[in-house]
Amino acid sequence: MAGVSSSDGPGPLGRAGRRIARALHLPFTGTARGIRKATHAHGAGESGLGRLIELHAVNGAGDVMITVALASTVFFSVPTDEARGRVTLYLAITLAPFALLAPVIGPLLDRLPHGRRAAMAGAMLTRAVLALTMSGAVVTGSLELYPAALGVLVASKAYGVVRSAVVPRLLPPRFSLVKANSRVTLAGLLATGIAAPIGAGLHRIGPEWTLYGACALFLLGTYWALRLPHKVDSAKGERTARIITQGPRRPIIAQGPRRPSLRTVGPSVLHGLQANAAFRCLSGFLIFFLAFLLREHPLNGQSAAVSLGIAGVAAGTGNALGTAVGAWLKARGPETIIATVLGLVLTAAVLAAVFFGAGMVAVLAATAGLCQALAKLSLDALIQRDVPEEVRTSAFARSETLLQMAWVLGGAIGIVIPLNGVLGMSVAAAIVCMGAVASVRGLLRGARAGSRARPRVA
């Protein structure tokens, strides 16, 4: 009897099915292998930094899903043509999470140096639960939407400060802290760009579906946070140090059981924070001043929407470019980077005041975005390098709080000053100039001092 026995293998139909399945499966497996190869390159896989990069990508995707879901709600909808008092209220709301971050959450996380994985997993799980809570409230418009949304912001900031604090524990050999921070941040930006249109598609079905997607991502993030290398929770090889500043050049390191204080860190962190506060104040100022100015006085005959779009795209492109530059930048002192970008953005602001117009506004927005990204990455590196392990999380919490306050201050200035382009760009230049006067000299001194007498934290 003619036939094909089972030992002869699958028939033509079976082989064709396998080829089709393999063809459909290949794009996903190939993409996953490509992503893993990129995140684990240059020793990041062996050190564990690659896993943190992937975790931060999930975090960015989940956050943007929630943002998309809430974009049409009253909580996040603040049109620029409404009363300025409404915008001022929005600025006050953005400070709410930081009322807990610096005095409560930061010190609490400092007391969990061996529970960093659990802390990040807890922040992810909290947002997963709150996303489910909001999925019902976003449809009905019930009041529980507001505390849940603020809870998401608090959990997001808590994750951010812990993530920044653990980077030194996963630093690959011959990897600068600026470069490591850039790789992590860039992964979050790329994931945000991918997840935003997906979230918009889900939002067309219903805003609750975007929140379901966010919940799934945060549950995945919870699992991945717990799978980070064990050395995230280990302080092996690290020494507790108190950095007692004696003069601007050389801090003295004292070993001992006494708990270190944030007031005793070296001067580079302080000057880096001053410079970043100027950048964040400039960012808040430009966002709100240009939002009102360009709605009332569009650039060169353009519509208000096009004028705002030019400034927004320029700023976003500059920010992404700054993060990418930081990821590929050769080893440079963080102090030098911050001082350099301060001079660059000050030049752009002065030129925008002198030659005010559509082109210069776009140049200033792009330059400010690029320089702010590089300055923030460098500040994170300074805190990771110079702040003792025992108070590093508190340092990140307090720095984020101060920077948010600077952003709100800049936004408030942008709301109250007259809508005159030359005046506004002059104010922008003055903001950066004050930051440069306060910090550049100290940053250059710190750069010259190099890495002498600094504790090993990674």
C-alpha positions in Angstrom: 0.0 0.0 0.0 1.4 3.3 -1.1 1.6 5.9 1.7 3.9 7.9 4.0 4.6 6.4 7.4 5.1 8.6 10.4 8.8 7.8 10.3 9.1 9.5 7.0 8.6 12.9 8.6 5.9 15.5 7.9 4.3 15.8 4.5 4.4 18.8 2.2 1.6 20.5 4.0 3.3 20.2 7.3 6.6 21.5 6.0 4.9 24.4 4.4 3.2 25.2 7.7 6.5 25.1 9.5 8.0 27.5 7.0 5.1 29.9 7.3 5.3 29.8 11.1 9.1 30.3 11.0 8.6 33.3 8.7 6.0 34.9 10.9 8.1 34.2 14.0 11.4 35.5 12.6 10.6 39.3 12.7 9.8 39.1 16.4 12.7 36.9 17.4 15.1 38.8 15.2 13.9 42.1 16.7 14.2 40.7 20.2 17.7 39.5 19.6 18.7 42.8 18.0 17.4 44.7 21.1 19.1 42.4 23.5 22.4 42.7 21.5 22.2 46.6 21.7 21.3 46.7 25.4 23.9 44.2 26.4 26.8 45.7 24.3 30.2 46.8 25.6 30.0 44.7 28.8 26.5 45.9 29.8 25.2 42.3 29.7 27.9 40.9 32.0 27.6 43.8 34.5 23.8 43.7 34.6 23.3 47.2 33.2 21.6 45.7 30.1 18.8 44.4 32.3 18.4 47.8 33.9 18.3 49.4 30.4 15.5 47.1 29.4 13.6 47.7 32.7 13.7 51.4 32.1 12.4 51.0 28.6 9.4 49.2 30.0 9.0 52.0 32.6 9.0 54.6 29.8 6.5 52.7 27.7 4.1 52.3 30.7 4.3 56.0 31.7 3.5 57.2 28.2 0.5 54.8 28.0 -0.9 56.5 31.2 -0.1 59.9 29.8 -2.0 59.1 26.5 -4.9 57.7 28.5 -5.2 60.9 30.6 -4.5 63.4 27.8 -8.2 64.1 27.2 -9.1 64.4 30.9 -9.4 67.6 32.9 -6.4 66.6 34.9 -3.9 67.0 32.1 -5.9 69.3 29.7 -4.6 72.8 30.3 -5.2 74.8 27.0 -3.1 77.9 26.7 -6.0 80.1 25.8 -7.6 79.6 29.3 -7.1 82.0 32.2 -3.5 82.2 33.5 -4.8 81.2 36.9 -5.7 77.8 35.6 -2.2 77.3 34.3 -0.8 78.4 37.6 -2.9 75.8 39.3 -1.4 73.2 36.9 2.1 74.3 38.0 1.1 73.9 41.6 -0.2 70.4 41.0 3.1 69.3 39.4 4.8 70.0 42.7 2.5 67.7 44.7 4.4 64.5 44.2 7.6 66.2 45.3 6.1 67.2 48.7 6.6 63.5 49.6 9.6 62.6 47.4 12.3 64.6 49.2 11.3 64.5 52.9 9.7 61.1 53.0 10.4 58.7 50.1 14.1 59.6 49.6 15.2 59.0 53.2 13.0 55.9 53.5 14.7 54.3 50.4 18.1 55.2 51.8 17.3 52.9 54.7 16.7 50.1 52.2 20.2 49.8 50.6 19.7 46.0 50.3 16.1 46.3 49.0 16.5 48.3 45.8 15.1 45.6 43.5 12.0 45.3 45.8 11.7 49.1 45.8 11.7 49.3 42.0 9.3 46.3 41.8 7.0 48.0 44.3 6.9 51.2 42.3 6.0 49.2 39.2 3.3 47.2 41.0 1.8 50.3 42.5 1.4 51.8 39.1 -0.1 48.6 37.7 -2.8 48.7 40.4 -3.4 52.4 40.0 -3.7 52.0 36.3 -6.5 49.5 36.8 -8.1 51.9 39.3 -8.0 54.7 36.7 -9.4 52.4 34.0 -12.8 52.7 35.5 -12.5 56.3 36.7 -11.3 57.6 33.3 -14.6 56.5 31.7 -17.0 57.8 34.4 -14.9 60.8 35.3 -15.2 60.0 39.0 -13.1 61.9 41.6 -10.8 58.9 42.3 -9.0 59.6 39.1 -7.2 62.5 40.6 -5.5 60.8 43.7 -4.8 57.8 41.5 -3.0 60.0 38.9 -1.0 61.7 41.6 -0.1 58.3 43.1 1.2 57.3 39.7 3.4 60.4 39.6 4.8 59.7 43.1 5.5 56.0 42.2 7.2 57.1 39.0 9.5 59.5 40.7 10.3 57.0 43.4 11.3 54.5 40.7 13.4 57.2 39.1 15.4 58.0 42.1 16.1 54.4 43.0 17.0 53.6 39.4 19.5 56.5 39.4 21.0 55.3 42.7 21.7 51.8 41.5 23.5 52.6 38.2 27.0 52.7 39.9 26.4 49.1 41.1 26.0 47.9 37.5 28.7 50.0 35.8 30.7 47.9 33.2 34.5 48.3 33.1 35.7 51.4 31.2 32.2 52.8 31.2 31.7 56.4 32.3 28.7 57.2 34.5 27.5 59.8 32.0 27.6 57.2 29.2 25.7 54.6 31.4 23.0 57.1 32.4 22.7 58.1 28.7 22.2 54.5 27.6 19.5 54.0 30.2 17.7 57.3 29.4 17.9 56.7 25.6 16.2 53.3 26.0 13.3 55.0 27.9 13.0 57.6 25.1 13.0 55.0 22.3 10.4 53.0 24.2 8.3 56.1 24.7 8.4 56.8 20.9 7.3 53.2 20.1 4.6 53.0 22.8 3.0 56.4 22.2 1.3 55.5 18.8 0.3 52.1 20.2 -1.3 53.9 23.1 -3.0 56.3 20.8 -4.4 53.3 18.8 -5.7 51.7 22.0 -7.2 55.1 23.1 -9.4 55.1 19.9 -11.0 51.9 21.3 -11.4 53.5 24.7 -9.1 55.3 27.2 -9.5 52.3 29.6 -7.7 50.1 27.0 -4.6 52.2 27.1 -4.6 51.8 30.9 -4.9 48.1 30.6 -1.8 48.2 28.4 0.0 50.3 31.0 -1.0 47.8 33.7 0.4 44.9 31.6 3.7 46.7 31.1 4.1 47.6 34.8 3.4 44.0 35.7 6.1 43.0 33.3 8.3 45.6 34.9 7.6 44.3 38.4 8.9 40.8 37.3 11.9 42.2 35.5 12.9 44.4 38.5 13.0 41.4 40.7 15.2 39.6 38.1 17.9 42.3 38.2 21.3 41.0 39.4 21.7 40.4 43.1 24.5 43.0 43.3 21.8 45.6 43.0 21.0 44.7 46.6 24.5 44.2 47.7 26.9 46.8 49.0 29.9 44.5 48.7 33.1 46.4 47.8 31.6 49.8 48.7 32.8 51.9 51.5 30.7 54.4 53.5 32.4 57.7 53.4 31.8 61.2 54.7 33.0 63.9 52.4 33.9 67.0 54.4 34.4 70.0 52.2 37.5 72.0 53.0 37.9 74.6 50.3 36.6 74.4 46.7 39.4 72.1 45.5 40.0 69.1 47.7 37.5 67.3 49.9 38.7 65.2 52.7 37.3 61.7 53.1 36.6 60.4 56.5 35.9 56.7 57.1 33.8 55.8 60.1 30.4 54.6 61.4 28.9 58.1 61.5 26.1 58.5 59.1 27.0 60.9 56.3 25.1 64.1 55.6 24.0 65.6 52.2 25.5 68.9 53.4 29.0 67.3 53.5 29.3 66.3 49.9 31.9 67.8 47.6 31.3 71.1 45.8 30.9 69.6 42.3 27.4 68.3 43.1 26.3 71.7 44.4 27.6 73.5 41.4 26.1 70.9 39.0 22.8 71.3 40.8 22.9 75.1 40.4 23.5 74.8 36.7 20.8 72.2 36.2 18.3 74.4 38.2 19.1 77.2 35.6 18.4 74.8 32.8 15.2 73.5 34.3 14.0 77.1 35.0 14.8 78.0 31.4 12.7 75.0 30.3 9.7 76.0 32.3 10.0 79.5 31.2 10.2 78.7 27.5 7.3 76.2 27.6 4.8 78.6 29.1 6.1 81.9 27.7 6.2 80.5 24.1 2.8 78.8 24.6 1.1 82.2 25.3 3.3 84.3 23.0 3.0 82.1 19.9 -0.8 81.7 20.3 -1.2 85.5 20.3 1.7 86.4 18.0 2.5 83.5 15.6 5.9 83.5 14.0 6.3 85.0 10.5 2.7 84.8 9.6 2.5 81.1 10.5 -0.6 79.8 12.4 -0.4 79.4 16.1 -0.5 75.6 15.8 2.4 75.6 13.3 4.4 78.0 15.5 4.0 75.9 18.6 4.8 72.8 16.6 8.1 74.3 15.4 9.2 75.1 18.9 8.0 71.7 20.3 9.6 69.6 17.7 12.8 71.5 18.0 12.9 71.0 21.7 12.1 67.3 21.5 14.7 66.7 18.9 17.3 68.5 20.9 16.5 66.5 24.0 16.7 63.2 22.1 19.9 64.2 20.4 21.5 65.3 23.8 20.6 61.9 25.2 22.1 60.1 22.2 25.3 62.2 22.3 25.7 61.3 26.0 25.3 57.6 25.1 28.2 57.7 22.6 30.3 60.5 24.3 33.9 59.5 25.1 34.9 59.8 28.8 34.7 63.4 29.9 34.4 64.9 33.3 30.8 65.8 34.1 31.9 69.2 35.3 33.4 70.0 32.0 30.3 68.9 30.1 27.9 71.0 32.3 30.2 74.1 32.0 30.4 73.7 28.2 26.6 73.3 27.6 25.9 76.3 29.8 28.1 78.5 27.5 26.4 77.0 24.5 22.8 77.7 25.6 23.7 81.1 26.8 25.1 82.0 23.4 21.9 80.7 21.7 19.7 82.7 24.1 21.6 85.9 23.5 21.4 85.4 19.7 17.6 84.7 20.0 17.1 88.0 21.9 19.1 90.0 19.3 17.7 88.3 16.2 14.3 87.2 17.4 12.4 85.2 14.8 11.1 81.8 13.9 14.6 80.4 13.1 16.2 81.6 16.3 13.3 80.4 18.5 13.7 77.0 17.0 17.5 77.1 17.5 17.1 78.1 21.1 14.5 75.4 21.8 16.7 72.7 20.2 19.9 74.0 22.0 18.1 74.2 25.3 16.7 70.6 24.9 20.1 69.2 23.9 22.0 71.0 26.7 19.5 70.2 29.4 19.7 66.5 28.6 23.5 66.5 28.7 23.6 68.6 31.9 21.1 66.3 33.7 23.0 63.2 32.7 26.2 64.8 34.0 24.5 65.8 37.3 23.3 62.2 37.8 26.9 61.1 37.3 28.2 63.6 39.8 25.7 62.4 42.5 26.5 58.8 41.7 30.2 59.5 41.9 30.5 61.9 44.9 27.5 61.2 47.2 28.0 58.4 49.7 25.9 55.3 49.2 24.0 55.8 52.5 22.3 59.0 51.3 22.5 58.7 47.6 18.8 58.1 47.1 17.9 61.1 49.3 20.3 63.2 47.1 18.5 62.2 44.0 15.1 62.8 45.6 16.1 66.3 46.8 17.8 67.2 43.5 14.6 66.2 41.6 12.5 68.3 44.0 14.7 71.3 43.6 14.8 71.0 39.8 11.0 70.7 39.7 10.7 73.8 41.8 13.0 75.6 39.4 10.8 74.5 36.5 7.7 75.8 38.2 9.5 79.1 38.9 10.5 79.4 35.3 6.9 78.7 34.2 5.5 81.3 36.6 7.9 83.9 35.1 6.8 82.9 31.7 3.1 83.4 32.6 3.4 86.9 34.2 5.8 88.8 31.9 4.5 90.8 28.9 4.2 88.9 25.6 7.1 90.5 23.9 9.5 88.2 22.0 12.7 90.2 22.5 11.9 90.7 26.2 11.2 87.0 26.6 14.4 85.9 25.0 16.3 88.5 27.1 14.8 87.0 30.3 15.8 83.5 29.0 19.4 84.7 28.6 19.3 86.2 32.1 18.2 83.0 33.6 21.1 81.0 32.0 23.5 83.8 32.9 22.7 83.6 36.6 23.2 79.9 36.5 26.5 80.3 34.8 27.7 83.0 37.2 26.8 80.7 40.2 28.3 77.5 38.9 30.8 77.7 36.1 33.8 78.7 38.2 33.2 76.0 40.7 32.6 73.4 38.0 35.9 74.2 36.2 37.8 74.0 39.5 36.2 70.6 40.1 37.2 69.5 36.6 40.8 70.5 37.2 40.8 68.7 40.6 39.9 65.5 38.6 39.1 62.4 40.6 41.5 62.8 43.4 40.4 61.9 46.9 36.9 60.7 45.8 35.4 57.5 47.3 34.8 54.4 45.2 31.1 53.9 44.8 30.8 51.4 42.0 
